[in-house]
Amino acid sequence: MTRLNRAEKLIDPEEKYVKLRSLLQCLIDTGRPYAAKMAERGLRPEHVKDREDLPLLPTTTKYDLLSGYPSGWFARERRGIVRIQATGGVTGKPVLVAYACSTS
């Protein structure tokens, strides 16, 4: 059993989906680009109830991240970000990934 599998068993399954729905609602409330992808599919946070609903969620591609360069796809405002990592930028622009402190 991997460390990830062990950690997953420690988290209440319902709690995971409550947190996921909360994150999705936050993205909608702040007008982030992912909210537009959800709206295109007619998807709302309450539609994600369990593992079987995860394929409904839109994926984010590298080209999505590049189209919003530098920070258009960050899930939070810059003031909430504590670390930024970047790729080497082989496409001409590096892809940025931001990390924020947990609020829960």
N, C-alpha and C positions, 0 to 999 in steps of 0.2 A: 504494500500500500504506500503510495507516495505521500509526501508531506502535504500536498494540496488536497488530496482525498481525505486525509485525517482532519485537516482544518475544516473542510467542508462539512464533515459530520458533526462538528462542534456547533455549527450555526443552525439555528432553527430554520427549517425550510420556508416557513411562512414569513419569517423575519427578512429573509433574503429578498423576497418579492415585494414586501412592504418598502424596503430600502430602494429597490430598483424602481418601483412606481414613484417614490418620492423624488429620486434623481430625474426621472423622465419628466415629472411635473415641473421641477426646477428649470430644466432645459426649455420647456415650453414657456414658463413664466418670464424667463430672461430673454426670450426671443433668439435663442441660439440656432445656428443653421440646422442642427439635428431635428429641431422642432418642425422645420419645413419638410424634412424628409418623412417625418411621422405623419404630418398633415396630408402629404401626397398619397399616403396609404390609408388615410382615414383612421389612423391609429391613435388611441388615447391611452394614458397610463393604466387606466382601469381594465384595459383589454388584456394586460399581461398578468395572468393569475398563477401560472406555474410553468414548468419546464417546456411543456408542449407549445406554449405561446411564444417562446423565444425566437423561433424562425420568422415570426411576424415582424420583428424589429428590423429596421433598415440597417445595412452595413455602412461603414464609413470607409471610403477608399483613400489611397494615397493621393489621388487626384482631387478628391474633396478637400483634403488638408492643404494641398498646394494652391487650390483655387481661393482659399481663404487666408493665404499667407499674409502677414506672419502669424496673427493670432485670432483669425476669424472663427476657428473651430474650438477654441478654448471653452471649456464648460463653465468657467468662472471669469469674473472680471480680473484684470491683472493684479489688483491689490490683494486678491485672495490666493495668488500663486506663490509658492515658496521655492520652486525649482523648475528650470526649463532645460530640456535636453534637445539636441538637434542632430539630424543625420548629416552625413558629409555633403549632401547637396549635389549628387551626381546628375540630377535633372536640371541643374542651374539654380535651384532654390532649395535650401535645406528644409526638411520637414521638422516642425517643432512639436514637442510633446510637453505639456505642462503638468506639474504636480501641485496639489494643494493639500493643506492640513485637513485631516478628517474633522467633520463637524459633529460626528455622532459619538 
